[in-house]
Amino acid sequence: MSESNKDKPINKDNKQLSEEEPIKENTDQSIEEKLKSSEEKLLRALANSENQRRRFEKEVKEAFDFGGFNFAREILTLLDNLQRAKKSMSEDEVLTKSKEFEKFLKNFEIIEKDLISTFEKNKIIKIECLNKKFDPNFHQAMLEIEDDKVEPGTIIQEIQSGFMFGERLLRPSFVGISKKKDTKNKKKN
């Protein structure tokens, strides 16, 4: 082979092509089909990246909105313990006779109000439930109380307050609900 023939392309039969012969690619797809396939792949990749962006934005928003959810749930115990301590001290006869008791109790009330105010600023809202219909999405029934004065299934006692964190339930209200008086027991007695 001469030097000039070495640079010429070779076809699949190992024969050198002349300069006039076009080089044909050994493919099953036409250029239009390849272009269409590449375009579809590109569109899928763009759609996938757009979906990922939306998911990321949603996750960031939820993290911002509900990032303190577990902390809020834990801090509720502080409010519960403060209220229990206040109630316990109010029921103690020795403490209630003390001259300084009223001042001490007022300080407890100030702390309680500040804590509740801080909750409200951070979208932690108490669920109002007394004299409302029982809703298992927001309330947890702890006991039933016989009462013919109100409709059965009405909340007549709140054992522990429930709270919402924005639109999410932080803790259900523990409640006592009304039920009709049992007529069988009346007849036996």
mmCIF file of the C-alpha atoms, coordinates in Angstrom:
data_MODEL
# 
_entry.id   MODEL 
# 
loop_
_atom_site.group_PDB 
_atom_site.id 
_atom_site.type_symbol 
_atom_site.label_atom_id 
_atom_site.label_alt_id 
_atom_site.label_comp_id 
_atom_site.label_asym_id 
_atom_site.label_entity_id 
_atom_site.label_seq_id 
_atom_site.pdbx_PDB_ins_code 
_atom_site.Cartn_x 
_atom_site.Cartn_y 
_atom_site.Cartn_z 
_atom_site.occupancy 
_atom_site.B_iso_or_equiv 
_atom_site.pdbx_formal_charge 
_atom_site.auth_seq_id 
_atom_site.auth_comp_id 
_atom_site.auth_asym_id 
_atom_site.auth_atom_id 
_atom_site.pdbx_PDB_model_num 
ATOM 1   C CA . MET A 1 1   ? 0.000   0.000  0.000   1.00 0.00 ? 1   MET A CA 1 
ATOM 2   C CA . SER A 1 2   ? 1.156   3.415  -0.772  1.00 0.00 ? 2   SER A CA 1 
ATOM 3   C CA . GLU A 1 3   ? 1.329   6.208  1.775   1.00 0.00 ? 3   GLU A CA 1 
ATOM 4   C CA . SER A 1 4   ? -1.730  7.925  0.361   1.00 0.00 ? 4   SER A CA 1 
ATOM 5   C CA . ASN A 1 5   ? -3.825  4.755  0.636   1.00 0.00 ? 5   ASN A CA 1 
ATOM 6   C CA . LYS A 1 6   ? -3.120  4.355  4.400   1.00 0.00 ? 6   LYS A CA 1 
ATOM 7   C CA . ASP A 1 7   ? -5.216  7.415  5.253   1.00 0.00 ? 7   ASP A CA 1 
ATOM 8   C CA . LYS A 1 8   ? -8.258  6.310  3.320   1.00 0.00 ? 8   LYS A CA 1 
ATOM 9   C CA . PRO A 1 9   ? -11.210 4.844  5.255   1.00 0.00 ? 9   PRO A CA 1 
ATOM 10  C CA . ILE A 1 10  ? -11.849 1.110  5.254   1.00 0.00 ? 10  ILE A CA 1 
ATOM 11  C CA . ASN A 1 11  ? -15.321 -0.440 4.919   1.00 0.00 ? 11  ASN A CA 1 
ATOM 12  C CA . LYS A 1 12  ? -16.629 -3.519 6.739   1.00 0.00 ? 12  LYS A CA 1 
ATOM 13  C CA . ASP A 1 13  ? -15.116 -5.858 4.182   1.00 0.00 ? 13  ASP A CA 1 
ATOM 14  C CA . ASN A 1 14  ? -11.636 -4.409 4.894   1.00 0.00 ? 14  ASN A CA 1 
ATOM 15  C CA . LYS A 1 15  ? -11.552 -2.752 1.520   1.00 0.00 ? 15  LYS A CA 1 
ATOM 16  C CA . GLN A 1 16  ? -10.397 0.786  1.153   1.00 0.00 ? 16  GLN A CA 1 
ATOM 17  C CA . LEU A 1 17  ? -12.998 3.211  -0.011  1.00 0.00 ? 17  LEU A CA 1 
ATOM 18  C CA . SER A 1 18  ? -12.341 5.609  -2.764  1.00 0.00 ? 18  SER A CA 1 
ATOM 19  C CA . GLU A 1 19  ? -12.664 9.286  -2.048  1.00 0.00 ? 19  GLU A CA 1 
ATOM 20  C CA . GLU A 1 20  ? -15.849 9.463  -4.065  1.00 0.00 ? 20  GLU A CA 1 
ATOM 21  C CA . GLU A 1 21  ? -17.660 6.837  -1.994  1.00 0.00 ? 21  GLU A CA 1 
ATOM 22  C CA . PRO A 1 22  ? -19.514 8.217  1.047   1.00 0.00 ? 22  PRO A CA 1 
ATOM 23  C CA . ILE A 1 23  ? -18.893 6.598  4.434   1.00 0.00 ? 23  ILE A CA 1 
ATOM 24  C CA . LYS A 1 24  ? -22.049 4.769  5.529   1.00 0.00 ? 24  LYS A CA 1 
ATOM 25  C CA . GLU A 1 25  ? -22.614 4.122  9.200   1.00 0.00 ? 25  GLU A CA 1 
ATOM 26  C CA . ASN A 1 26  ? -23.581 0.643  10.198  1.00 0.00 ? 26  ASN A CA 1 
ATOM 27  C CA . THR A 1 27  ? -26.772 1.510  12.120  1.00 0.00 ? 27  THR A CA 1 
ATOM 28  C CA . ASP A 1 28  ? -30.312 0.274  12.226  1.00 0.00 ? 28  ASP A CA 1 
ATOM 29  C CA . GLN A 1 29  ? -31.758 3.722  12.977  1.00 0.00 ? 29  GLN A CA 1 
ATOM 30  C CA . SER A 1 30  ? -32.015 6.648  10.697  1.00 0.00 ? 30  SER A CA 1 
ATOM 31  C CA . ILE A 1 31  ? -30.799 10.060 11.756  1.00 0.00 ? 31  ILE A CA 1 
ATOM 32  C CA . GLU A 1 32  ? -34.386 11.208 12.294  1.00 0.00 ? 32  GLU A CA 1 
ATOM 33  C CA . GLU A 1 33  ? -35.052 8.288  14.642  1.00 0.00 ? 33  GLU A CA 1 
ATOM 34  C CA . LYS A 1 34  ? -31.874 9.006  16.596  1.00 0.00 ? 34  LYS A CA 1 
ATOM 35  C CA . LEU A 1 35  ? -32.830 12.661 16.846  1.00 0.00 ? 35  LEU A CA 1 
ATOM 36  C CA . LYS A 1 36  ? -36.313 11.782 18.052  1.00 0.00 ? 36  LYS A CA 1 
ATOM 37  C CA . SER A 1 37  ? -34.903 9.326  20.615  1.00 0.00 ? 37  SER A CA 1 
ATOM 38  C CA . SER A 1 38  ? -32.415 11.905 21.875  1.00 0.00 ? 38  SER A CA 1 
ATOM 39  C CA . GLU A 1 39  ? -35.169 14.500 22.116  1.00 0.00 ? 39  GLU A CA 1 
ATOM 40  C CA . GLU A 1 40  ? -37.332 12.115 24.187  1.00 0.00 ? 40  GLU A CA 1 
ATOM 41  C CA . LYS A 1 41  ? -34.405 11.393 26.518  1.00 0.00 ? 41  LYS A CA 1 
ATOM 42  C CA . LEU A 1 42  ? -33.770 15.092 26.938  1.00 0.00 ? 42  LEU A CA 1 
ATOM 43  C CA . LEU A 1 43  ? -37.435 15.793 27.714  1.00 0.00 ? 43  LEU A CA 1 
ATOM 44  C CA . ARG A 1 44  ? -37.493 12.969 30.279  1.00 0.00 ? 44  ARG A CA 1 
ATOM 45  C CA . ALA A 1 45  ? -34.337 14.314 31.916  1.00 0.00 ? 45  ALA A CA 1 
ATOM 46  C CA . LEU A 1 46  ? -35.814 17.834 32.063  1.00 0.00 ? 46  LEU A CA 1 
ATOM 47  C CA . ALA A 1 47  ? -39.080 16.528 33.536  1.00 0.00 ? 47  ALA A CA 1 
ATOM 48  C CA . ASN A 1 48  ? -37.145 14.484 36.094  1.00 0.00 ? 48  ASN A CA 1 
ATOM 49  C CA . SER A 1 49  ? -35.067 17.477 37.174  1.00 0.00 ? 49  SER A CA 1 
ATOM 50  C CA . GLU A 1 50  ? -38.238 19.616 37.444  1.00 0.00 ? 50  GLU A CA 1 
ATOM 51  C CA . ASN A 1 51  ? -39.898 16.942 39.629  1.00 0.00 ? 51  ASN A CA 1 
ATOM 52  C CA . GLN A 1 52  ? -36.808 16.785 41.832  1.00 0.00 ? 52  GLN A CA 1 
ATOM 53  C CA . ARG A 1 53  ? -36.822 20.576 42.203  1.00 0.00 ? 53  ARG A CA 1 
ATOM 54  C CA . ARG A 1 54  ? -40.493 20.528 43.250  1.00 0.00 ? 54  ARG A CA 1 
ATOM 55  C CA . ARG A 1 55  ? -39.895 17.706 45.750  1.00 0.00 ? 55  ARG A CA 1 
ATOM 56  C CA . PHE A 1 56  ? -36.944 19.586 47.199  1.00 0.00 ? 56  PHE A CA 1 
ATOM 57  C CA . GLU A 1 57  ? -38.971 22.803 47.549  1.00 0.00 ? 57  GLU A CA 1 
ATOM 58  C CA . LYS A 1 58  ? -41.790 20.868 49.254  1.00 0.00 ? 58  LYS A CA 1 
ATOM 59  C CA . GLU A 1 59  ? -39.348 19.190 51.671  1.00 0.00 ? 59  GLU A CA 1 
ATOM 60  C CA . VAL A 1 60  ? -37.727 22.530 52.509  1.00 0.00 ? 60  VAL A CA 1 
ATOM 61  C CA . LYS A 1 61  ? -41.140 24.109 53.145  1.00 0.00 ? 61  LYS A CA 1 
ATOM 62  C CA . GLU A 1 62  ? -42.216 21.187 55.379  1.00 0.00 ? 62  GLU A CA 1 
ATOM 63  C CA . ALA A 1 63  ? -38.914 21.284 57.260  1.00 0.00 ? 63  ALA A CA 1 
ATOM 64  C CA . PHE A 1 64  ? -39.388 25.004 57.844  1.00 0.00 ? 64  PHE A CA 1 
ATOM 65  C CA . ASP A 1 65  ? -43.059 24.676 58.817  1.00 0.00 ? 65  ASP A CA 1 
ATOM 66  C CA . PHE A 1 66  ? -42.793 21.527 60.939  1.00 0.00 ? 66  PHE A CA 1 
ATOM 67  C CA . GLY A 1 67  ? -39.122 21.414 61.916  1.00 0.00 ? 67  GLY A CA 1 
ATOM 68  C CA . GLY A 1 68  ? -39.958 22.130 65.541  1.00 0.00 ? 68  GLY A CA 1 
ATOM 69  C CA . PHE A 1 69  ? -42.736 19.532 65.735  1.00 0.00 ? 69  PHE A CA 1 
ATOM 70  C CA . ASN A 1 70  ? -40.870 17.099 67.998  1.00 0.00 ? 70  ASN A CA 1 
ATOM 71  C CA . PHE A 1 71  ? -39.528 19.925 70.147  1.00 0.00 ? 71  PHE A CA 1 
ATOM 72  C CA . ALA A 1 72  ? -43.053 21.342 70.501  1.00 0.00 ? 72  ALA A CA 1 
ATOM 73  C CA . ARG A 1 73  ? -44.376 17.941 71.583  1.00 0.00 ? 73  ARG A CA 1 
ATOM 74  C CA . GLU A 1 74  ? -41.668 17.626 74.219  1.00 0.00 ? 74  GLU A CA 1 
ATOM 75  C CA . ILE A 1 75  ? -42.150 21.167 75.545  1.00 0.00 ? 75  ILE A CA 1 
ATOM 76  C CA . LEU A 1 76  ? -45.843 20.461 76.209  1.00 0.00 ? 76  LEU A CA 1 
ATOM 77  C CA . THR A 1 77  ? -44.756 18.377 79.197  1.00 0.00 ? 77  THR A CA 1 
ATOM 78  C CA . LEU A 1 78  ? -43.307 21.551 80.706  1.00 0.00 ? 78  LEU A CA 1 
ATOM 79  C CA . LEU A 1 79  ? -46.709 23.237 80.530  1.00 0.00 ? 79  LEU A CA 1 
ATOM 80  C CA . ASP A 1 80  ? -48.432 20.118 81.912  1.00 0.00 ? 80  ASP A CA 1 
ATOM 81  C CA . ASN A 1 81  ? -46.037 19.914 84.870  1.00 0.00 ? 81  ASN A CA 1 
ATOM 82  C CA . LEU A 1 82  ? -46.431 23.624 85.572  1.00 0.00 ? 82  LEU A CA 1 
ATOM 83  C CA . GLN A 1 83  ? -50.224 23.276 85.644  1.00 0.00 ? 83  GLN A CA 1 
ATOM 84  C CA . ARG A 1 84  ? -50.043 20.175 87.857  1.00 0.00 ? 84  ARG A CA 1 
ATOM 85  C CA . ALA A 1 85  ? -47.747 21.966 90.305  1.00 0.00 ? 85  ALA A CA 1 
ATOM 86  C CA . LYS A 1 86  ? -50.090 24.978 90.429  1.00 0.00 ? 86  LYS A CA 1 
ATOM 87  C CA . LYS A 1 87  ? -53.093 22.733 91.074  1.00 0.00 ? 87  LYS A CA 1 
ATOM 88  C CA . SER A 1 88  ? -51.245 20.730 93.720  1.00 0.00 ? 88  SER A CA 1 
ATOM 89  C CA . MET A 1 89  ? -50.167 23.856 95.576  1.00 0.00 ? 89  MET A CA 1 
ATOM 90  C CA . SER A 1 90  ? -53.688 25.312 95.397  1.00 0.00 ? 90  SER A CA 1 
ATOM 91  C CA . GLU A 1 91  ? -55.038 22.176 97.089  1.00 0.00 ? 91  GLU A CA 1 
ATOM 92  C CA . ASP A 1 92  ? -52.442 22.172 99.883  1.00 0.00 ? 92  ASP A CA 1 
ATOM 93  C CA . GLU A 1 93  ? -54.034 23.633 103.043 1.00 0.00 ? 93  GLU A CA 1 
ATOM 94  C CA . VAL A 1 94  ? -50.732 24.639 104.666 1.00 0.00 ? 94  VAL A CA 1 
ATOM 95  C CA . LEU A 1 95  ? -49.536 26.558 101.584 1.00 0.00 ? 95  LEU A CA 1 
ATOM 96  C CA . THR A 1 96  ? -52.858 28.313 100.995 1.00 0.00 ? 96  THR A CA 1 
ATOM 97  C CA . LYS A 1 97  ? -52.717 29.771 104.540 1.00 0.00 ? 97  LYS A CA 1 
ATOM 98  C CA . SER A 1 98  ? -49.317 31.325 103.896 1.00 0.00 ? 98  SER A CA 1 
ATOM 99  C CA . LYS A 1 99  ? -49.124 35.107 103.418 1.00 0.00 ? 99  LYS A CA 1 
ATOM 100 C CA . GLU A 1 100 ? -46.867 34.799 100.396 1.00 0.00 ? 100 GLU A CA 1 
ATOM 101 C CA . PHE A 1 101 ? -48.903 32.095 98.644  1.00 0.00 ? 101 PHE A CA 1 
ATOM 102 C CA . GLU A 1 102 ? -50.923 34.480 96.471  1.00 0.00 ? 102 GLU A CA 1 
ATOM 103 C CA . LYS A 1 103 ? -47.755 36.171 95.161  1.00 0.00 ? 103 LYS A CA 1 
ATOM 104 C CA . PHE A 1 104 ? -46.165 32.809 94.509  1.00 0.00 ? 104 PHE A CA 1 
ATOM 105 C CA . LEU A 1 105 ? -49.277 31.564 92.666  1.00 0.00 ? 105 LEU A CA 1 
ATOM 106 C CA . LYS A 1 106 ? -49.408 34.757 90.565  1.00 0.00 ? 106 LYS A CA 1 
ATOM 107 C CA . ASN A 1 107 ? -45.807 34.109 89.447  1.00 0.00 ? 107 ASN A CA 1 
ATOM 108 C CA . PHE A 1 108 ? -46.831 30.627 88.335  1.00 0.00 ? 108 PHE A CA 1 
ATOM 109 C CA . GLU A 1 109 ? -49.736 32.121 86.383  1.00 0.00 ? 109 GLU A CA 1 
ATOM 110 C CA . ILE A 1 110 ? -47.425 34.655 84.692  1.00 0.00 ? 110 ILE A CA 1 
ATOM 111 C CA . ILE A 1 111 ? -45.057 31.879 83.613  1.00 0.00 ? 111 ILE A CA 1 
ATOM 112 C CA . GLU A 1 112 ? -48.001 29.827 82.333  1.00 0.00 ? 112 GLU A CA 1 
ATOM 113 C CA . LYS A 1 113 ? -49.393 32.779 80.335  1.00 0.00 ? 113 LYS A CA 1 
ATOM 114 C CA . ASP A 1 114 ? -45.953 33.528 78.857  1.00 0.00 ? 114 ASP A CA 1 
ATOM 115 C CA . LEU A 1 115 ? -45.514 29.919 77.841  1.00 0.00 ? 115 LEU A CA 1 
ATOM 116 C CA . ILE A 1 116 ? -48.959 29.790 76.197  1.00 0.00 ? 116 ILE A CA 1 
ATOM 117 C CA . SER A 1 117 ? -48.261 33.121 74.447  1.00 0.00 ? 117 SER A CA 1 
ATOM 118 C CA . THR A 1 118 ? -44.984 31.731 73.098  1.00 0.00 ? 118 THR A CA 1 
ATOM 119 C CA . PHE A 1 119 ? -46.844 28.646 71.876  1.00 0.00 ? 119 PHE A CA 1 
ATOM 120 C CA . GLU A 1 120 ? -49.386 30.772 70.022  1.00 0.00 ? 120 GLU A CA 1 
ATOM 121 C CA . LYS A 1 121 ? -46.639 32.830 68.350  1.00 0.00 ? 121 LYS A CA 1 
ATOM 122 C CA . ASN A 1 122 ? -45.182 29.568 67.057  1.00 0.00 ? 122 ASN A CA 1 
ATOM 123 C CA . LYS A 1 123 ? -48.503 28.158 65.773  1.00 0.00 ? 123 LYS A CA 1 
ATOM 124 C CA . ILE A 1 124 ? -49.061 25.827 68.740  1.00 0.00 ? 124 ILE A CA 1 
ATOM 125 C CA . ILE A 1 125 ? -52.755 26.268 69.505  1.00 0.00 ? 125 ILE A CA 1 
ATOM 126 C CA . LYS A 1 126 ? -54.814 24.648 72.260  1.00 0.00 ? 126 LYS A CA 1 
ATOM 127 C CA . ILE A 1 127 ? -57.770 22.560 71.053  1.00 0.00 ? 127 ILE A CA 1 
ATOM 128 C CA . GLU A 1 128 ? -61.012 23.829 72.563  1.00 0.00 ? 128 GLU A CA 1 
ATOM 129 C CA . CYS A 1 129 ? -63.145 20.781 73.206  1.00 0.00 ? 129 CYS A CA 1 
ATOM 130 C CA . LEU A 1 130 ? -65.562 21.211 76.116  1.00 0.00 ? 130 LEU A CA 1 
ATOM 131 C CA . ASN A 1 131 ? -69.238 20.892 75.141  1.00 0.00 ? 131 ASN A CA 1 
ATOM 132 C CA . LYS A 1 132 ? -68.299 19.888 71.596  1.00 0.00 ? 132 LYS A CA 1 
ATOM 133 C CA . LYS A 1 133 ? -68.988 16.653 69.756  1.00 0.00 ? 133 LYS A CA 1 
ATOM 134 C CA . PHE A 1 134 ? -66.320 13.965 70.184  1.00 0.00 ? 134 PHE A CA 1 
ATOM 135 C CA . ASP A 1 135 ? -63.998 13.753 67.156  1.00 0.00 ? 135 ASP A CA 1 
ATOM 136 C CA . PRO A 1 136 ? -61.480 10.883 67.191  1.00 0.00 ? 136 PRO A CA 1 
ATOM 137 C CA . ASN A 1 137 ? -59.167 12.927 64.943  1.00 0.00 ? 137 ASN A CA 1 
ATOM 138 C CA . PHE A 1 138 ? -58.612 15.455 67.748  1.00 0.00 ? 138 PHE A CA 1 
ATOM 139 C CA . HIS A 1 139 ? -59.788 13.770 70.956  1.00 0.00 ? 139 HIS A CA 1 
ATOM 140 C CA . GLN A 1 140 ? -58.975 10.609 72.857  1.00 0.00 ? 140 GLN A CA 1 
ATOM 141 C CA . ALA A 1 141 ? -61.815 9.318  75.039  1.00 0.00 ? 141 ALA A CA 1 
ATOM 142 C CA . MET A 1 142 ? -60.548 8.306  78.451  1.00 0.00 ? 142 MET A CA 1 
ATOM 143 C CA . LEU A 1 143 ? -63.899 7.690  80.145  1.00 0.00 ? 143 LEU A CA 1 
ATOM 144 C CA . GLU A 1 144 ? -67.642 7.828  79.644  1.00 0.00 ? 144 GLU A CA 1 
ATOM 145 C CA . ILE A 1 145 ? -69.869 9.700  82.063  1.00 0.00 ? 145 ILE A CA 1 
ATOM 146 C CA . GLU A 1 146 ? -73.595 9.070  82.338  1.00 0.00 ? 146 GLU A CA 1 
ATOM 147 C CA . ASP A 1 147 ? -75.451 12.331 81.713  1.00 0.00 ? 147 ASP A CA 1 
ATOM 148 C CA . ASP A 1 148 ? -78.956 12.813 80.323  1.00 0.00 ? 148 ASP A CA 1 
ATOM 149 C CA . LYS A 1 149 ? -78.617 16.616 80.163  1.00 0.00 ? 149 LYS A CA 1 
ATOM 150 C CA . VAL A 1 150 ? -76.413 16.559 77.060  1.00 0.00 ? 150 VAL A CA 1 
ATOM 151 C CA . GLU A 1 151 ? -76.432 14.564 73.865  1.00 0.00 ? 151 GLU A CA 1 
ATOM 152 C CA . PRO A 1 152 ? -74.414 11.321 73.975  1.00 0.00 ? 152 PRO A CA 1 
ATOM 153 C CA . GLY A 1 153 ? -70.908 11.727 72.566  1.00 0.00 ? 153 GLY A CA 1 
ATOM 154 C CA . THR A 1 154 ? -70.512 15.291 73.846  1.00 0.00 ? 154 THR A CA 1 
ATOM 155 C CA . ILE A 1 155 ? -67.287 16.151 75.646  1.00 0.00 ? 155 ILE A CA 1 
ATOM 156 C CA . ILE A 1 156 ? -68.099 17.124 79.211  1.00 0.00 ? 156 ILE A CA 1 
ATOM 157 C CA . GLN A 1 157 ? -64.686 16.807 80.842  1.00 0.00 ? 157 GLN A CA 1 
ATOM 158 C CA . GLU A 1 158 ? -61.158 17.650 79.688  1.00 0.00 ? 158 GLU A CA 1 
ATOM 159 C CA . ILE A 1 159 ? -58.520 15.568 81.440  1.00 0.00 ? 159 ILE A CA 1 
ATOM 160 C CA . GLN A 1 160 ? -55.522 16.867 79.478  1.00 0.00 ? 160 GLN A CA 1 
ATOM 161 C CA . SER A 1 161 ? -55.467 19.640 76.882  1.00 0.00 ? 161 SER A CA 1 
ATOM 162 C CA . GLY A 1 162 ? -54.733 18.839 73.263  1.00 0.00 ? 162 GLY A CA 1 
ATOM 163 C CA . PHE A 1 163 ? -52.739 21.027 70.891  1.00 0.00 ? 163 PHE A CA 1 
ATOM 164 C CA . MET A 1 164 ? -52.357 21.637 67.161  1.00 0.00 ? 164 MET A CA 1 
ATOM 165 C CA . PHE A 1 165 ? -49.065 22.575 65.505  1.00 0.00 ? 165 PHE A CA 1 
ATOM 166 C CA . GLY A 1 166 ? -50.264 24.599 62.545  1.00 0.00 ? 166 GLY A CA 1 
ATOM 167 C CA . GLU A 1 167 ? -52.516 22.179 60.668  1.00 0.00 ? 167 GLU A CA 1 
ATOM 168 C CA . ARG A 1 168 ? -51.067 19.061 62.328  1.00 0.00 ? 168 ARG A CA 1 
ATOM 169 C CA . LEU A 1 169 ? -52.250 17.394 65.505  1.00 0.00 ? 169 LEU A CA 1 
ATOM 170 C CA . LEU A 1 170 ? -49.524 17.755 68.101  1.00 0.00 ? 170 LEU A CA 1 
ATOM 171 C CA . ARG A 1 171 ? -51.365 15.950 70.884  1.00 0.00 ? 171 ARG A CA 1 
ATOM 172 C CA . PRO A 1 172 ? -55.025 14.894 71.175  1.00 0.00 ? 172 PRO A CA 1 
ATOM 173 C CA . SER A 1 173 ? -57.202 16.145 74.012  1.00 0.00 ? 173 SER A CA 1 
ATOM 174 C CA . PHE A 1 174 ? -57.822 13.467 76.646  1.00 0.00 ? 174 PHE A CA 1 
ATOM 175 C CA . VAL A 1 175 ? -61.517 13.781 77.416  1.00 0.00 ? 175 VAL A CA 1 
ATOM 176 C CA . GLY A 1 176 ? -64.529 12.356 79.181  1.00 0.00 ? 176 GLY A CA 1 
ATOM 177 C CA . ILE A 1 177 ? -67.613 11.994 77.005  1.00 0.00 ? 177 ILE A CA 1 
ATOM 178 C CA . SER A 1 178 ? -71.270 11.752 77.894  1.00 0.00 ? 178 SER A CA 1 
ATOM 179 C CA . LYS A 1 179 ? -73.453 8.708  77.485  1.00 0.00 ? 179 LYS A CA 1 
ATOM 180 C CA . LYS A 1 180 ? -77.078 7.971  78.270  1.00 0.00 ? 180 LYS A CA 1 
ATOM 181 C CA . LYS A 1 181 ? -77.855 6.592  81.696  1.00 0.00 ? 181 LYS A CA 1 
ATOM 182 C CA . ASP A 1 182 ? -78.154 2.845  81.727  1.00 0.00 ? 182 ASP A CA 1 
ATOM 183 C CA . THR A 1 183 ? -81.844 1.973  82.305  1.00 0.00 ? 183 THR A CA 1 
ATOM 184 C CA . LYS A 1 184 ? -81.073 -1.699 83.089  1.00 0.00 ? 184 LYS A CA 1 
ATOM 185 C CA . ASN A 1 185 ? -79.085 -0.758 86.173  1.00 0.00 ? 185 ASN A CA 1 
ATOM 186 C CA . LYS A 1 186 ? -81.885 1.558  87.354  1.00 0.00 ? 186 LYS A CA 1 
ATOM 187 C CA . LYS A 1 187 ? -84.421 -1.278 87.213  1.00 0.00 ? 187 LYS A CA 1 
ATOM 188 C CA . LYS A 1 188 ? -82.162 -3.600 89.201  1.00 0.00 ? 188 LYS A CA 1 
ATOM 189 C CA . ASN A 1 189 ? -81.624 -1.007 91.906  1.00 0.00 ? 189 ASN A CA 1 
# 
